[in-house]
Amino acid sequence: MLKKKQKIVEILRNYQTATNTGDADLAASLYKEDSILIPANFPQATGKSAIHSFYAYAFSMLQLKLEFDINIDQIVIDGNSAYATTTSTGTRLIRESGEVVPEINRELWVFEKIDENWKIARYMFNIPPQEIS
């Protein structure tokens, strides 16, 4: 099971690379054709083409530098399906203003195994609420 989970970790690390390098092609390549992306504060993107468009747009507006906290114990595999939860922290450069702000996300990933390869089937992330004092 550990070897299977490592394949999921590899996808998540590739996603981190795509995010940090602004590579929309790499990001979209990790998804299956009929995937759904549910980003915080943006409309849902359905299908690989729409997902690619989302990343191309987002990366043109923002430069992200994120580190994903991937806990292998938070990856669950059942047959040809898997899910994982992660968090990511770092910074977001808003290209238009030059402002750099903290970036913190919680993520839910759903994967499907297709032809012996894992692909992202569903991905949802949100920004955690600020702590109430």
C-alpha positions as CSV (number, residue, x, y, z in Angstrom):
1,M,0.0,0.0,0.0
2,L,2.9,2.4,0.7
3,K,4.1,2.1,-2.9
4,K,0.6,3.0,-4.1
5,K,0.5,6.0,-1.8
6,Q,3.9,7.2,-3.0
7,K,2.4,7.5,-6.5
8,I,-0.2,9.8,-5.1
9,V,2.5,11.8,-3.3
10,E,4.3,12.1,-6.6
11,I,1.3,13.6,-8.3
12,L,0.9,16.1,-5.4
13,R,4.6,17.0,-5.7
14,N,4.2,17.5,-9.4
15,Y,1.2,19.8,-8.7
16,Q,3.3,21.8,-6.3
17,T,6.0,22.2,-9.0
18,A,3.4,23.3,-11.5
19,T,2.0,25.8,-9.0
20,N,5.3,27.3,-8.1
21,T,6.6,27.5,-11.7
22,G,3.3,28.8,-13.1
23,D,3.1,25.9,-15.5
24,A,-0.5,25.5,-16.7
25,D,0.4,22.7,-19.0
26,L,1.9,20.6,-16.3
27,A,-1.0,21.4,-13.9
28,A,-3.6,20.4,-16.4
29,S,-1.7,17.2,-17.4
30,L,-2.3,15.8,-13.9
31,Y,-6.0,15.8,-14.4
32,K,-8.2,13.3,-16.2
33,E,-10.3,14.5,-19.1
34,D,-13.6,15.0,-17.2
35,S,-12.1,16.3,-13.9
36,I,-13.7,19.0,-11.8
37,L,-11.7,21.8,-10.2
38,I,-13.5,23.8,-7.4
39,P,-11.2,26.7,-6.5
40,A,-11.8,29.1,-3.7
41,N,-13.5,32.3,-4.9
42,F,-13.7,31.2,-8.5
43,P,-16.3,29.4,-10.6
44,Q,-16.0,25.6,-10.9
45,A,-13.9,24.4,-13.9
46,T,-15.2,21.2,-15.5
47,G,-13.0,19.3,-18.0
48,K,-9.3,19.4,-18.7
49,S,-9.6,22.3,-21.2
50,A,-11.5,24.5,-18.7
51,I,-9.0,23.5,-16.0
52,H,-6.1,24.5,-18.2
53,S,-7.7,27.8,-18.9
54,F,-8.2,28.4,-15.2
55,Y,-4.5,27.8,-14.5
56,A,-3.3,29.9,-17.4
57,Y,-5.4,32.8,-16.2
58,A,-4.5,32.3,-12.5
59,F,-0.8,32.1,-13.2
60,S,-0.9,35.2,-15.4
61,M,-2.4,37.1,-12.5
62,L,-0.5,35.5,-9.6
63,Q,2.9,34.0,-8.8
64,L,2.6,31.4,-6.1
65,K,5.3,30.0,-3.9
66,L,3.7,27.2,-1.8
67,E,4.9,24.3,0.2
68,F,2.3,21.4,0.4
69,D,2.1,19.5,3.7
70,I,1.5,16.0,2.5
71,N,0.8,13.4,5.2
72,I,0.9,9.9,3.7
73,D,-1.5,8.8,6.5
74,Q,-4.1,11.3,5.0
75,I,-4.1,9.3,1.7
76,V,-6.8,6.6,1.4
77,I,-6.8,4.2,-1.5
78,D,-9.7,1.9,-2.3
79,G,-9.3,0.0,-5.6
80,N,-9.1,2.5,-8.5
81,S,-10.1,5.5,-6.3
82,A,-8.2,7.5,-3.8
83,Y,-8.5,10.7,-1.8
84,A,-6.2,12.9,0.2
85,T,-6.3,16.0,2.2
86,T,-3.4,18.5,2.3
87,T,-2.6,22.0,3.4
88,S,-0.4,24.5,1.7
89,T,1.3,27.6,2.9
90,G,3.5,30.2,1.3
91,T,3.1,33.5,-0.5
92,R,1.1,34.9,-3.4
93,L,2.5,37.7,-5.6
94,I,-0.2,39.8,-7.2
95,R,1.4,40.7,-10.5
96,E,-0.6,43.8,-11.1
97,S,0.2,45.5,-7.9
98,G,3.5,43.8,-6.9
99,E,2.0,43.0,-3.5
100,V,3.1,39.8,-1.8
101,V,0.6,38.3,0.6
102,P,0.5,35.1,2.7
103,E,-1.2,32.2,1.1
104,I,-2.8,29.4,3.2
105,N,-5.1,26.7,1.8
106,R,-6.8,23.5,2.8
107,E,-7.2,21.0,-0.1
108,L,-9.3,17.9,-0.8
109,W,-8.1,15.7,-3.7
110,V,-9.9,12.8,-5.3
111,F,-7.9,10.6,-7.7
112,E,-8.8,7.9,-10.2
113,K,-6.6,5.2,-11.6
114,I,-6.8,5.1,-15.4
115,D,-4.7,2.7,-17.4
116,E,-2.4,2.1,-14.4
117,N,-1.8,5.8,-13.9
118,W,-3.3,8.0,-11.2
119,K,-5.0,11.2,-12.3
120,I,-6.8,14.0,-10.4
121,A,-10.5,13.5,-10.7
122,R,-11.7,16.2,-8.3
123,Y,-9.8,19.0,-6.6
124,M,-11.2,21.5,-4.1
125,F,-9.4,24.1,-2.1
126,N,-10.4,26.8,0.3
127,I,-8.8,29.4,2.5
128,P,-9.3,28.6,6.2
129,P,-11.1,31.2,8.2
130,Q,-9.1,33.4,10.5
131,E,-9.0,32.3,14.1
132,I,-11.5,34.0,16.3
133,S,-10.0,35.5,19.5
